[in-house]
Amino acid sequence: MRFYFLILLVTLSGLEIYAQSTWQLRVMPQIAFGGRNTVERPNGEGTRIPLNNDFKRKSDALFSPRFELEWSYNRHHAIATVALLQDKFEGKANQDILYNNVLFNAGNNIEAVYRFNTYRLGYRYRIVENQDFNFEMGATILLRDAFISFEDEEKKTKFDNVGVAPLLSYYIEWKVLERLSLLSYGDAFAIKVGRAEDIFVGGKYRFSPLISGMLGYRLLEGGSDSDQVYTMAAFHYISLGIEVNF
């Protein structure tokens, strides 16, 4: 009897927490503009190639969608994020290129693809909460699904880079007007063999209690400097989105 009472108590407590919690879905059809993008594999043995200098980007503006689902209860916030990015380059190699132990001769037409998709699960705690200002800190686990490939008329090679990385996470919001907020949030971390920053700075306007619009600038920058691979890239975003509360 006590066991069933305990199950009932836990169930009711869970229902109460769920009833008091809120969800936010943010859909952000972003446009990214690529900056530097330098790669080498193996690091120290291959050819270090500044893709943005040696080749031409197939598209100056990249469609890079992002989706964020956030669950909030009191001061606790759990966030799941999907961010997709792919950058393509083409042109004639101005030198012999050794990448992933495959040699591409100077003068050959090369197509290179840089993909960096990430899937993240994070938690933030709201340290400061008042009518005009909110501040949160936490951590994020990032799963990257990335690759860099080179291809010419005769051969192709691809280096897949799938892995997990821990990041620090923050959120700052300043309510300047009843419906308008300035905010910045993101994930970042740096260690000896690499770093990553994904930072948004912009504003949010509340059209209604359920719908808000977001507009701002996002910086995605970082890479790896390990024995396996060297890659450093930067992307600058026009980040437009809509937030739905439910």
C-alpha positions as CSV (number, residue, x, y, z in Angstrom):
1,M,0.0,0.0,0.0
2,R,2.8,2.4,0.9
3,F,4.5,1.6,-2.4
4,Y,1.4,2.5,-4.5
5,F,1.0,5.7,-2.4
6,L,4.6,6.6,-3.2
7,I,4.0,6.0,-6.9
8,L,0.9,8.2,-6.8
9,L,2.8,10.9,-5.0
10,V,5.7,10.9,-7.5
11,T,3.2,10.9,-10.4
12,L,1.3,13.9,-9.0
13,S,4.5,15.8,-8.3
14,G,5.6,15.2,-11.9
15,L,2.3,16.4,-13.2
16,E,2.5,19.5,-11.1
17,I,6.0,20.3,-12.3
18,Y,4.9,19.7,-15.9
19,A,1.9,22.0,-15.5
20,Q,4.1,24.8,-14.1
21,S,6.7,24.4,-16.8
22,T,6.9,26.1,-20.2
23,W,8.2,25.3,-23.6
24,Q,9.8,27.5,-26.2
25,L,10.5,26.5,-29.8
26,R,12.8,28.7,-31.8
27,V,13.1,28.3,-35.6
28,M,15.9,30.3,-37.1
29,P,16.4,30.3,-41.0
30,Q,19.8,31.8,-40.8
31,I,22.1,33.1,-43.5
32,A,25.8,32.5,-43.0
33,F,28.7,34.3,-44.6
34,G,32.0,32.3,-44.5
35,G,35.3,33.9,-43.4
36,R,38.5,32.0,-43.1
37,N,38.5,28.2,-43.5
38,T,41.9,26.5,-43.3
39,V,42.4,22.7,-43.2
40,E,45.2,20.2,-43.1
41,R,45.2,16.4,-42.7
42,P,47.3,14.8,-41.3
43,N,48.3,17.8,-39.2
44,G,52.0,18.6,-39.9
45,E,52.3,16.1,-42.8
46,G,49.6,17.2,-45.2
47,T,49.2,20.5,-47.1
48,R,47.7,23.4,-45.1
49,I,45.1,24.8,-47.4
50,P,43.3,28.1,-46.9
51,L,40.2,27.2,-48.7
52,N,38.8,30.7,-48.7
53,N,41.9,32.0,-50.4
54,D,42.9,29.2,-52.8
55,F,39.5,28.4,-54.0
56,K,36.1,30.1,-54.7
57,R,33.1,29.6,-52.6
58,K,30.2,28.1,-54.6
59,S,27.8,30.4,-52.6
60,D,28.7,33.6,-50.7
61,A,25.6,33.3,-48.6
62,L,24.8,29.9,-47.0
63,F,21.4,28.8,-45.8
64,S,22.2,27.5,-42.3
65,P,19.0,26.6,-40.3
66,R,18.9,26.3,-36.6
67,F,16.3,24.8,-34.3
68,E,16.1,25.2,-30.5
69,L,13.7,23.6,-28.1
70,E,13.8,24.8,-24.5
71,W,12.0,23.5,-21.4
72,S,11.8,25.9,-18.4
73,Y,10.8,25.2,-14.9
74,N,11.3,28.0,-12.3
75,R,15.0,28.8,-12.7
76,H,15.9,25.6,-14.6
77,H,16.3,25.5,-18.4
78,A,17.0,22.5,-20.6
79,I,17.8,23.2,-24.2
80,A,18.1,20.9,-27.3
81,T,19.6,22.4,-30.4
82,V,20.1,21.3,-34.0
83,A,22.4,23.6,-36.2
84,L,23.2,22.7,-39.8
85,L,26.0,24.1,-42.0
86,Q,27.7,23.2,-45.2
87,D,30.2,25.2,-47.2
88,K,31.5,24.3,-50.7
89,F,34.5,25.4,-52.7
90,E,35.7,24.9,-56.2
91,G,38.6,26.0,-58.5
92,K,42.0,24.9,-59.8
93,A,44.7,23.8,-57.4
94,N,47.6,26.3,-57.4
95,Q,49.9,23.7,-55.8
96,D,50.1,20.0,-55.2
97,I,47.7,19.2,-52.3
98,L,48.2,16.2,-50.0
99,Y,45.0,15.7,-48.0
100,N,44.1,12.6,-46.1
101,N,47.1,10.9,-47.7
102,V,45.7,11.5,-51.2
103,L,47.6,13.6,-53.6
104,F,45.8,16.1,-55.8
105,N,48.0,17.6,-58.5
106,A,48.4,21.3,-59.2
107,G,46.2,22.5,-62.0
108,N,43.4,20.0,-61.4
109,N,39.9,21.2,-60.8
110,I,39.1,20.6,-57.2
111,E,35.7,20.6,-55.3
112,A,36.0,20.8,-51.5
113,V,33.1,20.4,-49.1
114,Y,33.2,21.5,-45.4
115,R,30.2,20.3,-43.3
116,F,29.7,21.1,-39.7
117,N,26.4,20.0,-38.3
118,T,25.9,20.0,-34.5
119,Y,23.4,18.5,-32.1
120,R,23.4,19.8,-28.6
121,L,21.8,19.2,-25.2
122,G,22.3,21.8,-22.5
123,Y,21.3,23.0,-19.1
124,R,21.3,26.5,-17.7
125,Y,20.4,27.8,-14.3
126,R,18.9,31.3,-13.9
127,I,21.2,33.0,-11.4
128,V,19.6,36.5,-11.7
129,E,15.9,37.0,-12.4
130,N,14.0,40.2,-12.1
131,Q,11.7,42.4,-14.1
132,D,14.4,43.9,-16.3
133,F,17.3,41.5,-16.3
134,N,18.0,37.8,-16.5
135,F,21.3,36.0,-16.4
136,E,21.9,32.2,-16.7
137,M,24.9,30.0,-16.7
138,G,25.3,26.3,-17.5
139,A,26.9,23.7,-19.7
140,T,26.2,22.0,-23.1
141,I,27.2,18.7,-24.6
142,L,27.8,19.0,-28.3
143,L,27.8,16.2,-30.8
144,R,29.4,17.2,-34.1
145,D,28.7,15.5,-37.3
146,A,31.4,17.0,-39.6
147,F,33.5,16.1,-42.6
148,I,35.9,17.7,-45.1
149,S,36.2,16.2,-48.6
150,F,38.3,16.9,-51.7
151,E,37.5,15.6,-55.2
152,D,38.9,16.1,-58.7
153,E,38.3,14.4,-62.0
154,E,40.0,11.2,-60.9
155,K,39.9,10.8,-57.1
156,K,38.0,11.7,-54.0
157,T,38.8,11.6,-50.3
158,K,36.7,12.4,-47.2
159,F,37.7,12.8,-43.5
160,D,34.8,12.3,-41.2
161,N,35.1,14.1,-37.8
162,V,32.4,12.9,-35.5
163,G,32.8,13.5,-31.8
164,V,31.5,14.9,-28.5
165,A,32.7,18.2,-26.8
166,P,31.7,19.9,-23.6
167,L,30.9,23.6,-23.7
168,L,30.1,26.4,-21.2
169,S,26.7,28.1,-21.8
170,Y,25.3,31.5,-20.9
171,Y,22.2,33.6,-21.5
172,I,21.8,37.4,-20.8
173,E,18.6,39.3,-21.4
174,W,17.9,43.0,-20.7
175,K,14.3,44.2,-21.1
176,V,14.6,47.7,-22.5
177,L,10.9,48.1,-23.2
178,E,7.7,46.2,-22.3
179,R,7.9,44.1,-25.5
180,L,11.5,44.6,-26.5
181,S,14.6,42.8,-25.1
182,L,18.3,42.9,-25.9
183,L,19.9,39.5,-25.4
184,S,23.1,37.5,-25.9
185,Y,23.5,33.8,-25.5
186,G,25.8,31.0,-26.6
187,D,28.2,28.2,-26.0
188,A,32.0,28.4,-25.9
189,F,35.1,26.5,-24.7
190,A,38.8,26.3,-25.4
191,I,41.4,23.7,-24.7
192,K,45.0,23.0,-25.9
193,V,43.9,21.1,-29.1
194,G,41.0,23.3,-30.1
195,R,38.2,25.8,-29.4
196,A,34.7,26.6,-30.3
197,E,32.4,29.7,-30.0
198,D,28.8,30.0,-31.0
199,I,27.6,33.4,-29.8
200,F,24.4,35.3,-30.6
201,V,23.9,39.1,-30.0
202,G,20.6,40.7,-30.9
203,G,17.1,41.5,-29.9
204,K,13.7,39.9,-29.3
205,Y,10.3,41.5,-29.8
206,R,7.2,40.0,-28.2
207,F,4.3,40.3,-30.6
208,S,2.0,38.4,-28.1
209,P,2.5,36.2,-25.0
210,L,2.9,33.2,-27.4
211,I,4.9,34.6,-30.3
212,S,8.2,36.5,-30.4
213,G,10.6,37.5,-33.2
214,M,14.3,37.5,-33.0
215,L,17.0,39.3,-35.1
216,G,20.7,39.6,-34.6
217,Y,24.3,38.6,-35.4
218,R,25.8,35.2,-34.7
219,L,29.5,34.2,-34.7
220,L,30.5,30.6,-35.2
221,E,34.3,30.2,-34.9
222,G,36.8,27.6,-33.9
223,G,38.3,24.3,-34.9
224,S,40.8,21.6,-34.0
225,D,44.6,21.5,-33.9
226,S,45.2,17.9,-33.1
227,D,47.6,15.2,-34.4
228,Q,44.9,14.0,-36.8
229,V,43.6,17.2,-38.3
230,Y,44.0,21.0,-38.4
231,T,40.9,22.9,-39.2
232,M,40.0,26.5,-38.3
233,A,36.9,28.3,-39.6
234,A,34.8,31.3,-39.0
235,F,31.2,32.1,-40.1
236,H,29.2,35.3,-39.6
237,Y,25.4,35.0,-39.5
238,I,22.4,37.1,-40.1
239,S,20.2,35.3,-37.6
240,L,16.4,35.7,-38.0
241,G,14.0,33.6,-36.1
242,I,10.6,33.1,-34.5
243,E,9.9,31.9,-30.9
244,V,6.7,30.1,-30.0
245,N,5.8,29.6,-26.4
246,F,3.5,26.7,-25.4
